Amino acid sequence: MKIAVVGAGAIGLVHMKVIQAHSECELSAVVDPTEAAEKLSQSLNVPYFQSLDNLLSHSPPDGIILATPNALHVSQALQCLDAGVAVLVEKPIAHTVLDALRLVNATDSTKYHVPAKVLIGHHRAHSPIMAKAKKVIAEGRLGRLVSVMGSALFCKPDDYFTVAPWRTVHGGGPILINLIHEIHNLRMLCGDIVEVQAMSSNAVRGFEVEDTAAINFRFASGVLGTFLLSDTSASARSWEQTSQENKDYSTYDDEDCYVIAGTLGSLSIPTMRLKSYTRVEDRSWFKPFHTDTLELQRADPLMLQLQHFLGVIQGEISPLVSARDGLQNLQVVEAIASAIKTQQAVKLVAD
């Protein structure tokens, strides 16, 4: 199958490499208005187009990956659907909830195939680590879920901001850039989020945007959660530095970024250390847990996401992360921003 990538920035380049490494598809085009992208396409020996319009009118592929700025996601995804081309939209689904609703409404419309061939690029949803954790929960090994503690504590180097000054102002902080990944993971593990509380700080870097945030969640199931986020912390308690899925990051196999606890046990993720009571009557902090470390097969979630996208293109499977999932993740992020601004708890209502 022929897959085109629209947007030749950092994540676009990653998608191109993944496509080229896959045996069942090929990179059919690079789409980006910059001279650098044209040179890149020449080096890769693939066709180059300045715009999505040009691609769709001259050489529509089987699928398109949108790795463009957030504000373009919805309009470009709708272009793809109108052209009958399946689309993988990088997260977040849109730059605002209102914009995301346009795409959700379109995917629900009978104008397109049902389900519409739109996959949102929350690639951790395809992680074997998440699949294993979900299986443990579904099997009831933790009992009824009670709480979850999470963290994304890491340190972005100074040049991360000097090469892209927009990251120092509103919209460029870790809440909008990084936290949305965590939101989807937490929703996969514990269900829908119905209320948030949050506070943030920019005390370390002094930028307009936050560098640290503390967040509380209430889930529809009654589970309560806490989450610490910081891009200026000298810590390895982040998904990238614990999951060992992205080889660009240093990793530490003794660290976790999530601990999820139920009435019968707790699971630390991604070390997969399980502590549980074998009998309900053993539930007491005076009695020892049965301890185990679950076996885990690691694989590149971006490659697994691409494989899933190929199935979506062929109509064999429904998107694992739908447009509505992408919308719900963005709604939580916007609620967190509102909670920080108002210093009040914010309840989420169903769209």
C-alpha positions as CSV (number, residue, x, y, z in Angstrom):
1,M,0.0,0.0,0.0
2,K,1.1,3.5,-0.7
3,I,1.4,5.9,2.2
4,A,2.1,9.6,2.0
5,V,3.4,11.7,4.8
6,V,2.2,15.3,5.0
7,G,4.5,17.4,7.1
8,A,8.3,16.9,7.1
9,G,9.0,18.0,10.7
10,A,10.5,15.8,13.5
11,I,7.5,13.4,13.9
12,G,7.0,13.3,10.1
13,L,10.5,12.1,9.6
14,V,9.9,9.4,12.2
15,H,6.8,8.2,10.3
16,M,8.7,8.1,7.1
17,K,11.4,5.9,8.6
18,V,8.8,3.5,10.0
19,I,7.0,3.3,6.6
20,Q,10.3,2.5,4.9
21,A,11.0,-0.2,7.4
22,H,7.6,-1.9,6.9
23,S,7.4,-4.7,4.3
24,E,3.7,-4.2,3.4
25,C,3.7,-0.5,2.4
26,E,5.9,2.1,0.8
27,L,6.4,5.8,1.2
28,S,4.7,7.2,-1.8
29,A,5.1,11.0,-1.3
30,V,6.4,13.8,0.9
31,V,4.2,16.8,1.2
32,D,5.5,20.0,2.7
33,P,5.9,23.5,1.3
34,T,9.6,23.9,2.4
35,E,12.7,23.7,0.3
36,A,14.2,21.3,2.9
37,A,11.3,18.9,2.4
38,E,11.8,18.9,-1.4
39,K,15.5,18.1,-0.9
40,L,14.5,15.3,1.5
41,S,12.1,13.8,-1.0
42,Q,14.9,13.8,-3.6
43,S,17.2,12.0,-1.2
44,L,14.5,9.4,-0.5
45,N,13.7,9.1,-4.2
46,V,10.0,9.7,-3.6
47,P,7.6,12.2,-5.3
48,Y,7.3,15.6,-3.7
49,F,4.2,17.8,-3.4
50,Q,4.0,21.3,-2.0
51,S,0.5,20.9,-0.7
52,L,-2.1,18.3,0.2
53,D,-4.3,19.7,-2.6
54,N,-1.6,18.8,-5.2
55,L,-1.2,15.3,-3.8
56,L,-4.9,14.5,-3.8
57,S,-5.4,15.9,-7.3
58,H,-2.4,14.2,-8.9
59,S,-1.5,11.1,-7.0
60,P,-3.9,10.1,-4.2
61,P,-2.3,7.3,-2.1
62,D,-4.0,4.5,-0.1
63,G,-3.4,6.3,3.2
64,I,-2.1,9.6,4.5
65,I,-0.3,10.4,7.7
66,L,-0.9,14.0,8.8
67,A,2.1,15.3,10.8
68,T,1.3,19.0,10.3
69,P,0.7,21.8,12.8
70,N,-2.2,21.1,15.1
71,A,-4.4,23.9,13.7
72,L,-4.3,22.1,10.2
73,H,-5.3,18.7,11.4
74,V,-9.1,18.8,11.1
75,S,-9.3,20.7,7.7
76,Q,-6.7,18.4,6.2
77,A,-8.3,15.3,7.6
78,L,-11.6,16.3,6.1
79,Q,-9.9,16.8,2.7
80,C,-8.6,13.3,2.9
81,L,-12.0,11.9,3.7
82,D,-13.6,13.8,0.9
83,A,-11.0,12.3,-1.4
84,G,-11.8,8.8,-0.1
85,V,-8.4,8.4,1.5
86,A,-7.8,6.9,4.9
87,V,-6.0,9.2,7.3
88,L,-3.8,8.9,10.4
89,V,-3.9,12.2,12.3
90,E,-1.0,12.9,14.7
91,K,-2.1,13.8,18.2
92,P,-3.6,16.0,19.3
93,I,-6.7,15.6,17.1
94,A,-7.0,19.4,16.9
95,H,-5.9,22.7,18.5
96,T,-9.3,23.2,20.1
97,V,-12.2,21.1,21.2
98,L,-14.6,23.0,18.9
99,D,-12.4,22.2,16.0
100,A,-12.1,18.5,17.0
101,L,-15.9,18.3,17.1
102,R,-16.0,19.1,13.4
103,L,-14.0,15.9,12.6
104,V,-15.9,13.8,15.1
105,N,-19.2,14.9,13.5
106,A,-17.8,14.1,10.1
107,T,-16.7,10.6,11.1
108,D,-20.2,10.0,12.5
109,S,-21.8,11.2,9.3
110,T,-23.3,8.7,6.8
111,K,-21.4,10.7,4.1
112,Y,-18.4,8.6,4.8
113,H,-17.9,4.8,5.3
114,V,-18.9,3.7,8.8
115,P,-16.7,3.6,10.6
116,A,-14.8,6.4,8.9
117,K,-11.2,5.6,8.2
118,V,-9.7,8.0,10.6
119,L,-7.0,6.9,13.2
120,I,-5.7,9.4,15.8
121,G,-2.0,9.0,16.4
122,H,-1.9,8.2,20.1
123,H,0.7,5.5,19.4
124,R,1.0,4.3,23.0
125,A,-2.4,2.7,22.5
126,H,-0.6,0.1,20.4
127,S,2.1,-0.6,23.1
128,P,2.4,-4.2,24.3
129,I,3.0,-2.7,27.7
130,M,-0.4,-1.1,27.8
131,A,-2.0,-4.2,26.4
132,K,-0.5,-6.3,29.2
133,A,-1.6,-3.8,31.9
134,K,-5.2,-3.7,30.5
135,K,-5.3,-7.6,30.5
136,V,-4.2,-7.7,34.1
137,I,-7.0,-5.3,35.0
138,A,-9.6,-7.1,32.9
139,E,-8.7,-10.4,34.5
140,G,-9.6,-8.9,37.9
141,R,-6.1,-9.5,39.4
142,L,-6.2,-6.1,41.0
143,G,-9.8,-6.4,42.2
144,R,-11.9,-3.3,41.9
145,L,-9.7,-0.4,40.9
146,V,-9.2,2.3,43.6
147,S,-6.5,4.7,42.5
148,V,-3.7,5.5,40.1
149,M,-0.5,7.5,40.5
150,G,1.3,8.7,37.5
151,S,4.2,10.9,36.5
152,A,5.9,12.4,33.5
153,L,9.0,13.8,35.1
154,F,11.9,14.6,32.6
155,C,14.2,17.4,31.6
156,K,14.1,19.0,28.2
157,P,17.5,20.6,27.3
158,D,17.9,24.3,26.9
159,D,18.3,24.1,23.1
160,Y,14.8,22.5,22.9
161,F,13.6,26.1,23.6
162,T,16.2,28.1,21.7
163,V,15.6,26.4,18.4
164,A,11.8,26.8,18.8
165,P,11.0,29.9,20.9
166,W,7.3,29.2,20.5
167,R,7.7,26.5,23.1
168,T,8.3,29.2,25.8
169,V,4.8,30.8,25.3
170,H,1.2,29.8,25.7
171,G,0.5,26.5,23.9
172,G,4.1,25.4,24.1
173,G,4.3,23.8,27.5
174,P,4.2,20.2,28.6
175,I,0.5,20.2,29.3
176,L,-0.4,20.6,25.7
177,I,2.7,18.9,24.1
178,N,3.2,16.0,26.4
179,L,0.3,15.4,28.8
180,I,-2.2,14.3,26.2
181,H,-0.2,11.1,25.8
182,E,-0.7,10.4,29.5
183,I,-4.4,11.2,29.4
184,H,-5.0,8.6,26.8
185,N,-3.0,6.0,28.8
186,L,-4.9,6.8,32.0
187,R,-8.2,6.5,30.2
188,M,-7.2,3.2,28.7
189,L,-6.4,1.9,32.2
190,C,-9.1,3.5,34.3
191,G,-11.9,4.7,32.0
192,D,-13.3,8.1,31.4
193,I,-12.2,11.1,33.4
194,V,-15.1,13.2,34.7
195,E,-13.4,15.8,36.9
196,V,-10.0,17.5,37.3
197,Q,-8.2,19.7,39.7
198,A,-4.8,21.2,38.8
199,M,-2.1,23.8,39.6
200,S,1.0,24.7,37.7
201,S,4.3,26.6,38.1
202,N,6.9,28.3,35.9
203,A,9.3,29.0,38.8
204,V,12.3,27.2,37.4
205,R,12.6,28.5,33.8
206,G,10.4,31.6,34.2
207,F,8.9,31.2,30.8
208,E,5.3,32.4,30.1
209,V,4.4,28.7,29.9
210,E,4.4,26.2,32.7
211,D,7.3,23.9,33.4
212,T,5.6,21.9,36.2
213,A,2.0,20.8,37.0
214,A,0.2,18.8,39.6
215,I,-3.1,17.3,38.6
216,N,-5.9,15.3,40.4
217,F,-8.4,13.2,38.4
218,R,-11.8,11.7,39.2
219,F,-12.8,8.8,36.9
220,A,-16.4,7.8,36.1
221,S,-15.7,4.4,37.9
222,G,-14.9,6.2,41.1
223,V,-11.1,5.8,40.8
224,L,-9.1,8.7,41.9
225,G,-5.8,9.7,40.4
226,T,-2.8,12.0,40.9
227,F,-0.3,13.0,38.3
228,L,2.9,15.0,38.4
229,L,4.2,16.6,35.2
230,S,7.5,18.5,34.7
231,D,9.8,19.1,31.8
232,T,12.5,20.5,34.0
233,S,12.9,17.7,36.5
234,A,16.1,15.6,36.7
235,S,14.1,12.4,36.9
236,A,13.6,9.3,34.9
237,R,10.0,8.7,35.9
238,S,8.5,9.2,32.5
239,W,7.1,6.8,29.8
240,E,10.0,7.5,27.4
241,Q,12.7,6.8,30.1
242,T,11.0,3.7,31.5
243,S,9.2,1.9,28.6
244,Q,12.3,1.3,26.5
245,E,10.2,1.7,23.4
246,N,12.0,4.7,22.0
247,K,15.7,4.2,21.6
248,D,16.4,7.9,21.4
249,Y,16.0,8.2,25.2
250,S,18.1,6.8,28.0
251,T,16.1,4.2,29.9
252,Y,16.1,2.8,33.4
253,D,14.5,-0.6,34.1
254,D,14.2,0.1,37.8
255,E,11.8,3.0,37.4
256,D,8.0,3.2,36.9
257,C,5.8,6.0,35.7
258,Y,2.4,4.5,36.8
259,V,1.2,2.6,39.8
260,I,-2.4,1.4,39.6
261,A,-4.0,-0.1,42.7
262,G,-7.2,-2.0,43.4
263,T,-8.8,-3.8,46.3
264,L,-6.7,-7.0,45.7
265,G,-3.4,-5.7,44.4
266,S,-1.3,-3.1,42.6
267,L,0.6,-3.1,39.4
268,S,3.6,-0.9,38.7
269,I,4.1,0.1,35.0
270,P,6.2,-0.6,33.0
271,T,8.3,-2.8,35.3
272,M,5.1,-4.9,35.6
273,R,5.8,-5.6,39.3
274,L,2.6,-7.1,40.7
275,K,1.7,-7.2,44.4
276,S,-1.5,-9.0,45.3
277,Y,-3.4,-10.8,47.9
278,T,-4.3,-14.4,47.0
279,R,-7.4,-14.4,49.1
280,V,-9.9,-11.7,50.0
281,E,-9.6,-12.5,53.7
282,D,-5.8,-11.8,53.5
283,R,-6.5,-8.1,52.8
284,S,-4.5,-6.3,55.5
285,W,-1.3,-4.2,55.6
286,F,-0.1,-6.7,58.3
287,K,-0.1,-9.6,55.9
288,P,2.5,-10.1,53.1
289,F,1.6,-9.7,49.4
290,H,2.2,-12.4,46.8
291,T,4.8,-10.7,44.6
292,D,5.5,-11.3,40.9
293,T,7.1,-9.6,37.9
294,L,5.0,-10.3,34.8
295,E,6.7,-11.2,31.5
296,L,6.6,-8.6,28.9
297,Q,7.3,-8.5,25.1
298,R,8.4,-5.1,23.9
299,A,7.8,-3.8,20.4
300,D,7.9,-0.4,18.7
301,P,4.3,1.0,19.1
302,L,4.8,3.3,16.0
303,M,5.4,0.2,13.9
304,L,2.4,-1.5,15.4
305,Q,0.3,1.6,14.9
306,L,1.3,1.6,11.2
307,Q,0.3,-2.1,10.9
308,H,-3.0,-1.2,12.5
309,F,-3.5,1.7,10.1
310,L,-3.0,-0.7,7.1
311,G,-5.8,-2.8,8.5
312,V,-8.0,0.4,8.8
313,I,-7.2,1.3,5.2
314,Q,-8.3,-2.1,4.0
315,G,-11.5,-2.0,6.1
316,E,-10.5,-5.0,8.1
317,I,-10.6,-3.3,11.5
318,S,-12.1,-0.2,13.2
319,P,-9.6,2.4,14.4
320,L,-8.3,1.6,17.8
321,V,-8.1,5.3,18.6
322,S,-11.1,7.0,17.0
323,A,-11.7,10.7,16.4
324,R,-14.0,10.6,19.4
325,D,-11.2,9.2,21.6
326,G,-9.0,12.1,20.3
327,L,-11.7,14.6,21.2
328,Q,-12.1,13.2,24.7
329,N,-8.4,13.4,25.4
330,L,-8.4,17.0,24.2
331,Q,-11.4,17.8,26.4
332,V,-9.5,16.6,29.5
333,V,-6.4,18.7,28.6
334,E,-8.6,21.8,28.1
335,A,-10.3,21.1,31.5
336,I,-6.9,20.9,33.1
337,A,-5.9,24.3,31.6
338,S,-9.2,25.7,32.9
339,A,-8.7,24.3,36.4
340,I,-5.3,25.9,36.5
341,K,-6.6,29.3,35.4
342,T,-9.6,29.3,37.7
343,Q,-8.1,27.3,40.6
344,Q,-11.3,25.4,40.8
345,A,-12.3,21.8,40.1
346,V,-13.6,21.4,36.5
347,K,-16.2,18.8,35.6
348,L,-16.3,17.3,32.2
349,V,-19.6,16.8,30.5
350,A,-20.3,14.3,27.7
351,D,-20.2,15.8,24.2
